[in-house]
Amino acid sequence: MTRTIVRTLALAAFAAGCARTLPQAAPTAAPGEAAPAPARTARAAPADMVLRNGKIFVGDSAGTVVEAMAVRGGRVVYAGAQAGLDSLVGPSTAQTDLQGRLVTPGFNDAHIHFAAGGASLLAVDLGGTRTLAEIERRVAAAAARAQPGEWITGRGWDHTRLAASELGPGGWPTNEILNRAAPRNPVLLSRVDGHTSWANREALRIAGVTRATRAPAGGEIVRTPAGEPTGILKESAENLVARVVPDPTPAQVRRGIHAAMEMAARTGVTSVQSDVSAADVEVYRALAAADSLSVRVYGWFPLTERSIRELQARGVTAPTGDEWVRLGMVKGYTDGTLGSRTAAMLEPFADDHSTRGLPQYTEAQLDSLVTAADRAGLQVILHAIGDAANRQALDAFERVARRNPPRARRHRIEHAQVLDRRDIPRFRQLGVIASMQPTHATSDMRWAETRIGRERAVEGAYAWRTLLDSGAVVIFGTDFAVEPMAPVEGIYSAVTRQSREEPGVPPGGWIPEQRLTRAEAIRLYTAASAYGEWEEARKGMLRPGMLADFVVWSADLLTIPDAEILKAEPVLTVVGGRTVFRRP
């Protein structure tokens, strides 16, 4: 969900690396599946790697499982019976006895904040904090390490986990504890969803935010009864302070990306679809050139007139790049989040009848941006949480299809968390992809019905099953660093709808009719995610001709007890035939 603060694109820094546009794969009968490659000839060259005696989940819609696989030149050249490996083994072939272990395609996180999430691993981590005292201790520890005047940033606090008695106006914390913890340093802390910031007095002073400051359109400054800012800044108001935080240095960007790559490799993530900056892309391309990039990246820039104009001027369409680094998406935010009560709703919030959230665009504004981006050949992805925001996004996509010339489109709605039942069939009808994050359901179920009521929750909250059954294309991601990057947490959430902190709660799962099978959940993270980025012809399944991105697991995700899914770990992660992680 994380709201990206818009910074200068400086596209010229990487334009030369984006000159080649990949051919767009023709839509298939089953999204996420490409036609099988021609059969291997009897005189095939020896493989670089063979895996035998395993349970290899190919990732197709039939749920095909084979016992052996061979890789050459970074691609799968064989997947089938063990006997078929004989002619592929040569003197230099690396051979692995899987000893019955499960192999899946590499996981493709369809919605992640990769570089920013990696940077957050190096900042103050407030995830899981349940008291203001604990938050104060962590910020004070960071201040003790910092130079006077140095910015302290962090993320992960969640006011819904704090006692109501600790909260101030509007049910939010105030900056009192931050002022105590870091009196000589400006502090800016992002809420777990990335849509609300918490600033101390020094940060507000540097940014010039006072009782006289007006909130920008689509934002809110929480104030005391006397009108003073409390330090809580919602949605577009976050930028009042974020704009004065120094940009990360190139060294900081590299450290964040390396931290994220290390986490991806050890959790089984081999591809990411993420927000990017020019600095991020420069690092990704340098790593790829040095054969050191361990994830494939498809990046998005903000949905702004400037982004569209600069991408168009440099010939970037969806998708542009190579098999490692690609561009062509632009992302807009139609609303905020449920947790912050900034999601745009058709009816008021059940626990605050005074608001229906904070829409971020007028109809005319959104139509203008989506039309321009579509005309430029870009893939538009729109953050939409509330049912009103999802309807606005679907309406915009419907109008652009009528307004612009016909072409293959794979526009997406990111999150699609709360849907009105009348809008669910429109995803299939309009060819709009629902890009969803199953861990949001199991994180939000503690309070979701408090926000929107039982009826709206049952009708269309985190409705993966209903969308799939309607014929819509659904793809999965994590929204890291809002949620953990590990795909096993998403698989568990998708198949149980139960707490990850207290496995088995609630019994049977929250709104259990939306549960998926394990094979479905894995496919939505792999083959379907590849379709969401125009890559189903070469990624997401373990068929001959496909990229050799795969994971060997410590346990069989398809059969182990539900609670054991959370404990499963990659034993081996391979990207393009290259081992990027091996568990000791």
N, C-alpha and C positions, 0 to 999 in steps of 0.2 A: 504494500500500500504506500510505501514511503513516498512522500511528496518531494520531488526533485527541485531544489532551488536552481533557477535558471542562471547559468553563467555563459560567458562568451564562448561561441562554438569554435572559432578559429579553425575552420575546416581545411584551410589550405595546408595545415600541418600534416594531414594524412590523405589528401586528395589523390596524390600519385599512387597510393596503395589501393585505391578503390576503382581503378579504371575499368576493370573487367566485370561485366554483368553476367551472372550465371543464368543459364537458360531456365525458364520457369517450367516446372514439371506439370504435365497435364493432370487435371483432377482425376482421381481414380474412383472406382465404384465404392470402395471402402476407404475413406480418408485415412491416411497413415500407412497405406500399403502400396508398394510398387510391384510391378510385374517381376517375377523371378528372373534372375540372370540366366543366360544360356548354360546348359550343363557343362561341367568340366570335361575336357578331352582326356583320353587315356594317356597321352604323353605330356601331361602337365608337368611343369618344373617343380622341384621340391619346394615344400612350404617352409616359411621361416619359423612357424610355430604350429604345433598340433596339440589339441586337447582331447583326451579320450576318457572313457569310463565315467561320464558325467550325466547330468540332467540339464540339457541346454534348451532353455526356453527361447524359441526363435523370435517370438513377439508378434506373430501374425494373428489375425482374428480367429483362426481355427484353434489357437492354443497349442500349436505344434511343439513337441519336445523331441529332441534327438540326443544321441549319446556321444557324438564326436564332432569336432570342428577343426578346420585348418585355416591358417592366415598366411598371406604372402603379400608383400608390398603394401602393407597397411590396410588390406581388405580381406574379407572373408572369401575363401576360394572353395570351401566345402563345408557342408553341414548335413550330417546324416548318420548312417550306421557306421560302427567302428571299423568294419572291414574296408570301407572306402578310403581309409587313411593310408593303406599300404603303399600305394604308388606315389604318395605325396611326401614320404619321409626320405630325407637325404642325409648325408654325413653331418651337415651343419644345422639340421632341423632341431629346434628346441622342443622337447616333448614333456607334456605335463599329464600325470595321472590325476584326474579330478577326484578320484575315490568317492564317486557318487554325488559330489557337490553340485549345487544349482549354479547355472550361469544365466545371466540375463543381459539384454542389450544395456549399454551404458545409459544412465539416467540423464534426461534432457530437461533441465529446470526451465520451464516456459515463462517464469516470471520471477526474477531475482534482481537484487541490487548488489551486484557482485563486487565491484571495486569499493563502493561505499560500505558494503557490509564487511569487507575485509578491513577497511580502515577502522570500522567500529570495534573490531577485535583488538585494536591497538589503543582505543580510547577508554573512557570510564564505562564499564559494563554494569548496568542497573537491572538487568534481567533477573526476575525472581524475587526482587526486594519486596518486603511486605510491611515495612515500617519506615517512617521518616528518619528515625535514628540510624537505620542501616544505610539509607541513601546519604545522609549527612556524613557518616564515617567514610564511605567510598569517595565522596567528593573531597573531603578533607585530606584523605590520603593522596589524591591526585594533586591537590594544591600544595602539599608538602614537597612534592617532587618538582613542581613547576617554578619557573622564574616569576617574580612579581610582574603583573601585567600580562602574562602569557594566558591565552585563551584555554579554558578547560571545556572540552566537549564530551558528550557521552550520549547514550541512548538506552532504552529498554524499560524505563519506569512505567508503571501502570496504576493509575489512581483507583481502578476498580479492585485492586488487591490491598489497598490501604484502608485502615479503619476510618469510618466516617468522622469520628471525633478528631482526627488529625487534619481534616480538610477544611479549607476556607471557602470563600465565596463561590457559589455555583458547584460545590462539591469537588473543588480542585485544590491542590497544594498551593501554598504561597512561597515567595522567595525568601522568607525569613531564615529557613535552615541553610539555604545556599549562601546567604550573606554571612552567616556565622562560619560556615565551612570554608569559604574562600573569600575573605574580606578584601584581598589585594589582587584578585583575579576575576576577569569576566567569565561567567559560566553560562553555557547554553546546552540544555539537555533535551533530547528528542524523546517523546513518548514512544512506546513500543510500536505503534502503528505509523509513526513518522509524520503525523498530521497535526500534532500539537507540540509546541516547544515550551520550555520552562527556563526562564532567564533570571539571573540574580540582579541585584541593584546596579552593580558595576557594569554589567552588560547592557542594561537599559540606558544607563547614563551615556556610555560610549555611542550607542545607537541613536540617542536623542529621543527616546520614547518617554513621554511624560503624561500627566493627566490631560494635557491639551492635545495629545496625539490622537488623530482619528483612525479608526480601523479601516483598512482598504476594503474595496468591494470583495465579497466572498470570504472575509476574515472577521475575527473577533478578538478584542483585547479584554481579558477578564479583569475586572476592577473591584476594589473595595467599595463599601457603601459610600465612602467619601470621594470616590472617583479616581483613586490612585491605582496604577497598574499593579497587579499582583505578581507579574512575571509570566503568566500563562498567556500564550499567543496561539490562536487557532488558525489553521489553514493559511490563507494568503498573508495573514498578519505575522506568520513566522518570519517572513522575509524582512520585516522591519529590523530585526536583529541579525538574522543570518547573513544579510548583505554586507555586514561589516566584519564578519569573521574572515580572517585571511584564508585565501585559497591554499590548499595543500601544496607543499613543495613537490617537485618531481620525485625526490627520494621517498617522500611519504606516500605518494601514489603507488610507486613500485612496491613498497613494503606492504601496503594494503592488498594489492593484487596477489602478491606472493602468499600472504596469509590466507586469502580466499582460495587460491589454487591448492594449497596444502590441505585445506578442509575439504574441498571438492574431491580430491583424489582419495582421501581416506573414508569418504562417505559414499563413493560410487557415482559421483556426478561427472559426466564427460562432456556435456554441452550446456551452455547457459544462454538465455535470452534476457538481456539486461540493459538498464540505462547505461549510457556511456558519455564521457566527456572527450574532448579532443585529446587531452592528456592521457586518458585511459587507452584510447585507440592506439596512440603512439607506443605505449608500453606493450600492448597486446601484439602489435605488428613486430616490434623489436624481438619479443620473446619467440614469436613464430619463426622469424628469420634465423634465430639462433637454435631452432629446434628445441625450445625450452617451454613452449606453451602447452600446458597439460589439459586445457579445456578448449572446446570450440565456442566461439562467441558470435552471437547475432545481436547487434546493438540498436538501441533506440535513442533518439534525441527528442527534445521537447516539441510538442505540437504548437509551433509559433510561426508567424509569417516569416520571421528571419530564418528559422531552421529550414522551412520549405524552400525559401528562395535560394539559400546557399547550397542545399543538397541538390536542388534542381540545376543550378548553375554548374555544378561539378559532375552532372550525369549520374547521380546516385538514385537508383530506383530499387524496388524490392524484388529480389535481393541483389546486392552488389558486393563483390568480394570473392574470396576463395573458400576452401573448405575449413579454414581456421578462423578467419575474421571477416564478418560480413555486416553490412549496414542496409538500411532501407525502411526502418520503422520510425514512426513519430508518435509520441504518446501525449495525450491530454487528460486532464482531471475534470470530470463532470461534477464531482462532489467530494465529501470527506470520508469519515468512517462512522460505524455504529458506536464504537466505544466512546468517541468524543461527541456523539450526537450531532455530527456535521454531515452525515449521509443524507442525501436529498430524498425525502419520502413523499409519497402521494398523500398520506394522512399524518397527523402529528405523531410524535413519539409517544408511546404508551406511558412512559414515566416522566414526560415533560410536554404537556399539551401546548406549551407556548411556542414550540418550534417544530418545523419540518426539515431542519438541517440547513446546510449552506451550499446551494447550487453555485457552481463556478463559472457557468456560461449562460448567456441568454441563448435562445434558439437561433437567432441571427448570427451571433458570434460563433457558435459551434458549427453551424452550417457553412459559414464562410471558410473556416479553417479546414474542415473535413473535405469540402469541395476542392479547395486548392491543393491539398495534399494528395487526394485521389487523382486529380488531374495530372499531377506530377509523377504518378506511378508509384507512390509510396504506400506502404502498409500502415493503416491508421489503427492504433490501439487506444482505447478509451477506458480509463479507470472509472468504474461505476459500482457503487456499493448499494445504495438505496433503490427502491423500486421506481421512484420518479427519475433518478439518474439513469437507470438502465433503459427506461422507456425513451428518455431524451436521446440516448446514444443510438438505440435502434431506429428511432425516427430519423436521425441524421443520416445513418447509413442507408436507410430506405430512400430518402430524398436524393442522396448523391448518386445512387444507382440509376435513378430516373434522369438526373440532370446531366451526368457525364456520359461519354460514349461507353458502350459495352466493353468489358474486359474481364479477365480473371481477377477476382478480388478475394482476399482472405483477411478482411478487417476483423478486429477482435474487440471484445469487451473483457477487460481485466477485472477479475474478482466476481462480478455478476452475483453478488451475495444474496440480495433479497429481490425476488422477482414477483411481479403480479402474474397470476396464472394466465391472463390473456396475452402476456408477452412471451411466454415460454415457447410456443410454436414458431414465433417469428425468427428465432435464431436459425432454425433449419430453412425456413422460407426465404430468408435474406442471405443465407450463406455466411452468417456472422459466427465466428468461433467464440466459444465461452472459455476463457482462460482462467482457471480456478485453482485455489490452493486449499487442499483438504484439511490442513492443520488449522486453518482459520475457524472451521466449524468446531473443532474440539477445544480450541482456546476460548472461543466466544460463547460457547453454550452455557457457561456459568451465568451470563447476564443477558444473553440475546433476547430471551422472551421478556425480560424486564423492559428492554428497550422497545420492542415492537409488538409484544403480545403473542400469545400462543397461536392464534388464528393465522396471522401473517407468517409466522415461523413455519408452520406446517404447510402453508400454501406454496411457499417458494424460497425458503432460506437454505442456502448451500445445497441446492437441489440437483446434485450431479445425476442421480438416477433418472429423475423426471426429464432432464434435458437429454440424456442419452437415449431414453426410450422414445423421445419425440423426434429423434433423428438428427439432433444437433451434434456438431463436432465439439467435444470437450477435451481440453488439454490441461495438464497439471504442472504446477510449480510450487514454490515454497514461500516466496516473498521475503526470503532471507535479506536482511537481518531482522525483519519483523518476526519471523518464525525460524526455527532451526533449519539448517540446510539439509540434514540427513533425510534422504527419501524414505527410509523405513518409518519415520514418524508420520509422513503423509499416507503411506500405504496402510498403516495401522488405523489412522483416522478415517480413511475412506471405507475400510471394510468393517469397522466396529462402531463408529460414531461415539466412541467412549473416551474418557479422560486419559491423557498420556501420563499425567501425574499420579492418578489412581486408576490403573488399568481395571476394566470391568465395570466402571461407574459411568453412567447409570446402567443397570442391568438391561441388556438388549439393545442399548444404544439410544442416543438422542435422535428423535425422528427417524427410527430405524428403517423406514421404508426407502430411505435414500441411500442405503448402504450399497457398496459394489462388491463384486467378487475380487479375489486377489489378482487373477489374471487381467481383469479389466483395469484395476488400479495401476498395475505395472505398465500396461499398454498406454494408458493415458499419460504416463510419465516418459514414454519412450517413442513408440511409433506415432501416436497421435501428436505429441509435442513436435516431432519432426515435420508433420504436416503443417502445423501452425507456423513454421518458419520456411516453408517451401522446400523442405529437404527430404521428403519421404522417399525419393528415388534412390537415395544413397545412405540414409541414416535411420536408426530407430529399430531395425530388425537385424537378425543374424542370418541373412541369406547370402549365397554367393554373389559377389559384386558389391556388397554393402561395406561401408567403412567398418573396420575391426575395432569398434568401441564396445567394450563389454566388461562385466563385473562377475567375479567368482565369489560366492557368498559363503559365510560360515555356517549358515543354516538354510533349510529349504523354505523360502518365503511362501511357497504355494501350499505347504502342508502343516507347518508347525503351529502349535496353539497360538491364539491371537496375541496374548501378552508377550510371547517369545519373539514376535516380529520386531518389537522395539529393541531387542538385544542383539539382533542379527547385524553382522558387520561384513564389509568387504574383506576378503582374503587377498584378492588381487584385483586391481583396476588397470585396464589397458585402454589406451587411446591411440587409434591409428596403428595398432599392432605393437605399440611401445608401452612397456610396463611403467606406469607412473606411481603406483603404490603396491607394496607387498607387505602384508602384515607379518611381523616377525614370528 
